[in-house]
Amino acid sequence: MMQFELTKEIIREIKENIANQQQKVILDSLKDIHPADIADIMDELNFEEAIFIFKILDKEKKADVLTELDDDSREKVLNALSSKEIAEEIDDLETDDAADIIAELTDQKKEEVISQIEDTEHAKDIVDLLRYPEDTAGGLMGKELVKVNEDWSMLRCVKEMREQAQEIDVVHTVYVVDKDNVLKGILSLKSMLTTSTKTPVKEIYRSNIISVKTNEKDEEVAKIMQKYDLIVVPVVDELGHLVGKITIDDIVDVIKEEADRDYQMAAGISEDVEADDTIFKLTKARLPWLLIGMLGGLGAATIITHFQDGLQQYLALVTFIPLIQATAGNVGVQSAAIMVQGIANNSLNNEIVKRLLKELTLGLVNGVALATIFLIIGLLLFQIDLTIALTIGFALSTVIILAAIIGTFIPLFLHKRGIDPAVATGPFITTSNDVFGILIYFVIAKLILGF
């Protein structure tokens, strides 16, 4: 299947064919297009056009497109379908995808859809998955897998695998369990091909297998799969029973969602929002952080007012207030970003003191370097008095060191108390450094210049 590029011409052509009810022409044009690209096409159409496209697709492609639609578009499509139609669409989906779709429905419609699913085993598996919170391994996993008993011979093993594989699109690995369905290990393809048909599975399976429990947080699952380069990981319950598997495509979605969430938090948006959300929801997400920024600004203004007599005497100090604030904010965000990254990928380990000392040293080096550059520019370009230039340069280097410490310490402080350290970046760091930076700036100026 070739890579598809969505253009305005394609959208215009599809719209014209929909208006003329050219179903066959549309189906022919979509025949070799990936479901994800069809979902992108539907996102560019109005609701009636998107529903028209969806309803003329064959059953298998409908199900795949449904999983690829963004949340808002999928909700609209689901609302336009009856419970029976939804049940028919998800009957061919893997259990994790089917459970994700059903989870978006109202409680009443959930029951109606589940009761309409013809495959009772499929319905049971979906109901089982709905019991788990969506941000856990249980909420991510699918039930489709191939497993063999450790006491089986290779001959029976291959026979049973063939039967199980008929219901699965992709076989990632073969799991080995005991008579109580406790996960014991995995069976490699090489072992199956090079071993006698009479050999018991227990003699050739690999036992050193990494698994996750159903209550493991999705972020932790992502870290485990990333650390060990896994494309699939088995899921077990508290007793070690094999209950499902998580594949890399599900984890990619988790990583993307987490990155989006952290980016929004870093930018001062307190909840997960989309560009097309309502004004009220967008305002609710942004206003708290804007308020913090405003309070920080008021705090800085109060400090400036307290030192206004000295400012009237040394007007050059006023000119460089933005320099102090901007530099402190940038240094703090840089330090915080490194710490948040270290916390996220568990690279800090027991090196917290070492990292703090390193950031302190970096702050000192950067502070001296920037202060030196400022002295040269201040004396030559702005032609300010040497004493004032030295005062501002010393204050600048001190503020940079403090900003590095604040940017390093706050993410650690929040993390130790179970708070997402991503909130330490953006407006929170910038505002705190603005206030402390201005305070230090004027305190140092007062001590040196004596106003």
N, C-alpha and C positions, 0 to 999 in steps of 0.2 A: 504494500500500500504506500503510495507516494505521499510526500509531505504536501499538505494543502495550504494554500495562501488565500485568505479571505479578502476579497476586494469589493469595492462599491459596485462594480459592474456585475459581479456574481449576485450580490444582494438584490440589485435592481432587476436582474433577469428572473430570479426566484419569485420576487414580488409580482412581476408581470404574469408568470406562469400560474401563480396562486389565484390572481384575479381572473384568469381565463380558465380556471379549474383544470389545468393540464397536469393531472396526477401522474400519468405515465412518463411525461417529460421530466417532471421533478424527480421521480424515483430513479430514472435512468441517470440523472445528473448526480444523485446522492449515492448511487450504488457502490462506488469504490471509495467513498469518503469515510474516514474514521468517525465513530460516534462522538468523540470529543469535538471534532470540527463541525459536526451537525449541530451539537449543542451551542457552539459559538454562532452558527448561522441563526438559530432560533432566538438567541439573545439579541440579535440585530433586527428582528421582526417585531411587529406589534403582537398583542396577545392572540388575536384571532388567526393571524397568519402562522404563528408558532404552533398553535393547536392543530391547524390544518396539516402542517408538516408532520407533526408527531403522529397523528391518527392514521396517516397513509403509510407509515413505515411498517415493515414486517415485525412480528412479535419479538424476535430476538434482538433486533436493532433498537426497538422501542425501549426495552429494558436497559440496554447499555447506554442509550442517550439519557435516560432518566437519571442514571447515576452521575453523568457528566455535567448536567445542568447546574448552574449556581443555585444557591439556596432559595433566593427569591423566585427565580423562574420555575424551579421544581415545585415550589409551594403553589404557584398559580396553576401549573399543569395538573397537579394532584387534585386541586379543588375543582377542576373541570372534569375529572373522571369519576365514575361511580366506583363503589367499593369492589364490585365484581371486576371492573376493568383494571383497577390497581392490582388486585389479586392475580389476574392473568399476566400482567406485566412483570411482577416480581417472582412469579413461579419459576422462571428460568434463571433468576439472579442467584449469585452466591449468598449464603446466609448473612454475612456481615453487611453486604450492600443492601439486601432486602430489609434487614433490621434497621439500618440507618434511615431508610425511606419511611418505614412504618412509624418510627419514633417521632417523625415530624407531624403525624396525624393527631387529631383529637382522640380522646380515649374511646369514644363511641365508634368512631370510624376505624380505629385500630382493631377493635373486636370484630367489626363487620368484615374487614379485609382478611383477617386471619381465618375467620370461619369460612371464607370463600376459597381459600387456597386448597387446591385439589390434592396435592401431595401432603399427606398428614405428617410424615416424618420431617419434611421441610418446614412445615408450620410449627411443629414442636421445637425444632432447632431455633427458629426465629424467636419464638416466645422465650426460650431459654436465654438467648442473647439480650433480649429486652430487659432482663432482670438486672443487668450490670450497668453502672454509670458509664456514660459515653466517653469519659476521659480516663478510663481504666483499660487494662489489657483485655478484660472480659468484654468491654464494650467495643473494642477494636477487632477482636478475633473473628474468624470464620470457622465453621464446623467441618468444612470439606477437607479431608485429609486421608492419607493411606496409612493404615497401621497393621502390623502383624504381631502374632503372639510369639514370645521367645521360645516356646516349646514346639512350634511347628517345624517341620522339615522344609528344606528349600523348595521341594516340589509343591507342597501345599501352599507355601508362602507365595509363590508365583501365581498359582491358581486364584488365591484369595485377592491378590493385588489386582489382577485383571478385572475381577468383578467390581471391586471398589473404584477403580480408575474410570469406569464407564460413567460415573456420576460426577466426575471432576474434570474441569477444563485443563488445568495444569497441575502436574504432580511435581512438587518441589523436592520432596524427600519422603522416605519411608520410615515411619516411627515403629519402634519395638516396645511392646507393653507386656506385662505379665497377665495372669488369669484374672486379676482384679482391675485391670486397665490402668495400672500404675506405669508411668513412663520409665523405661529402662535405658533407651538409647536410640540410635538410628542405624539404618542398614544401607550401606553404599551399593551403588550399581555394580561397581567392580567386584565386590564380594559375591554378589548374586551370580555374576557371569562366570566367575572362576572357581566356584565351589560346587561340590557334588550335590546332586538333588536330594540325597539322603541326610545331608548334614543339618543338624538342628540350628535354628536361627541364633540361639543363645551362645553358640560357639564363635560366631563371626561378627556380631553387631558391635558397634562402637558405643561405649557407655559414657564417655566424657562429653556430655551434651549440655548446652546452655538452654535454660528454659526460664519463663517468667510466670508469676502467679496471677490469677484473675484480678486481684485487687491492686496490682502494680499500676502506678500512674503512667499515663501515656508518654509523658516526658522521659520517665526512667526507661521505658521500653525503647524509646528512640535512642537514648544514650547507649544502652546495651547493644542494640543492633549496629549502631555506628562504631562502637569500640571494637566489636568482634567481626565486623564486615559481614553481617548476616543478611541474607535475602529473605529468610523466613525463620521464625522462632516459635517453638511449641509453647502452648499455654497449659498450665496445670492448676488444679485447685489446691486447697490447703493440705490435702492428703496425698498430693502427688499424682492424682488421676489425670490422664490426658483428656483435655476438654476442647481443644481447638488449636489454631495456629494464627499467627499474624505475619502478613507478607509485607515486603518493602514498600509497595505502593500505598498501603495504609499509613505507614510511618512517614512517608514523604509528605502526605497531607498534614500530619501532626506537626512536622517540622515547619512547614509553610505557615500553618495557623499560629504556631508559637512565635515565629519570626515576625509575622504581621502584628501580633499582639504586643510583642516587645517593642517593635518600632513605634506603634501608636503610644505606648506608655512613655517611651523616650521622648516623643514629640509633645507630650502633655495631653494625651487623650485617655481618659480613665476607664473606658470600656470598649469592647469590640464593636466597631461601627463600619459601615460601608458608605461610599460616596453618595449613593442614592437613598440613604435613610432620611427620615423626616427631619425637619429643622429642629423640632423639640428634642429628638434623640441625639442629634449632633451637638446641640447646645448643652444638653445634660452631660455629655461625655467630655466636652472641652472646658466648660465654665469653671469647674473646681480648680483646675490647674491654672487657668487665667487669673482666678481670684488669688491664688497663692503668689503668682507673679506680681499682681498688683499690690498685695500686702508687702512683698519684698521691696517693691519700688517705693512704697510709702515709708518703709523702714529706712531705706537709704536717704529719702528726702528729709526725714526727721534728723538723721545724723548730720546731713549737710547743713540744716538749719541751726543745729547746735554749734557748728563751727563757722557760722556766717561772718562773724567779726574778723576772723583770721583770713577768710576768703576775700573780704574787701581789701585787706592789706596786701594779700598775695594772689592777685587775679589769675596768675599763670596756673595755679593749682586747679582752678575751675576748668580750664581748657583740657586738662588731661584726666578728668573724671571718667569719660567714656572709655579711655584707654585702660584704666584700672579695671573697670567693670567687665569689659569685653574679654580682656586677657584672663582674668580670674575665672570667668564663666567657661571659656574654652579649655583652660587647663583642667578644671574640675571635671568637665564632661569627658575629656580624653582619659583621665585617670579612672573615672567611674566605668567607662566603656570597657577598658581592659579588665577591670575587676569583675564586672558582670559576665564577661566572656569566660574568664577563668572559673567563676562559680558554675556557669552553665555547663562547661565541658569537664568539670572536676579536675582541672589541671593545677589547682592551688594546693590540694592535699594539705600537708603540714607546713607549708612554706609561707604562711601569712605574714609572720614577722619579717622574713626575708623580702617579701614583696613590698611591705610597707617601707622598709629601709631603701629598697630600690627606687620606689616612687619618690621618696624624700630626696634621694640623691639626684634623680632626674629633675625634680622641681628646683633644686639648688643650681644645677648646671644650666637649666633653661632660664632661671631667674637672673643669674649673673650675665648670661649671654644677651638676653633681651634688655636688661638694664644698661649694659655697655652700649648696645646699639642705640638705645634711647638717648643716652648721654651725648653721643656723637651727633644724632639728628637734632636733639634739643638745643645744643649749643650752636650748631652751624645753621640749621634751617629756621628754628624759632628764636634763636638768639636770646634765650632766657639766661638769667643769672646762674652762675656756677653752683652756688649753694642750693638754690631751688632745684636745679637739674639733678644734683646729687641726692637731694631729699626725695624727689619723685622716683629716681632710679632705685634707691634703697627700698622705698615703699613698694615699688613694682616687684622687685625680687622677693620681698617678704610675702606679698600677696600671692605670688605664684607658688611659693613653697606651701603656704597654708591651703591654697586651692587644691594642690596635689594631695595633701593629707586628707582633706574633706572628701574629695572625690574617691579616694581609696578606702576610707574608713566607713562611709555611709552604706555602700552596698554590703560590706561585711556585717555591719550592725543590723541591717534589715534582714539579711539572710539568716543570721543566728536566731532571730526571733520569728522565723517562719514566714517572713514577708517577701514577696517577689522582688528581688533586687533591681529588676528593670525599672521600678518606680524611682530609683535613685538618680537616674539620668534626666536629661532635659530640664524642664522648668525648676524642679526641686533643687538640683545641684546649682544651676545658674543663679537662682534667687538667693540661696544661702551664701554663695560666694560674692554676689553683688553687695549684700549687706555687710558681711565680714570684711570684704575687700575695701569698701568705702571707709568703714570704721578704722581699720588698720592704717589706711592711707592718711587720714586726718590726724590720728593719734601720733604717728611717726612725724608728720609735718609739724605738729604742735611741739613735740619734744625737741626737734632740731631747730625749727625757726623761732620758737618761743612766743607764739601768739596766743 
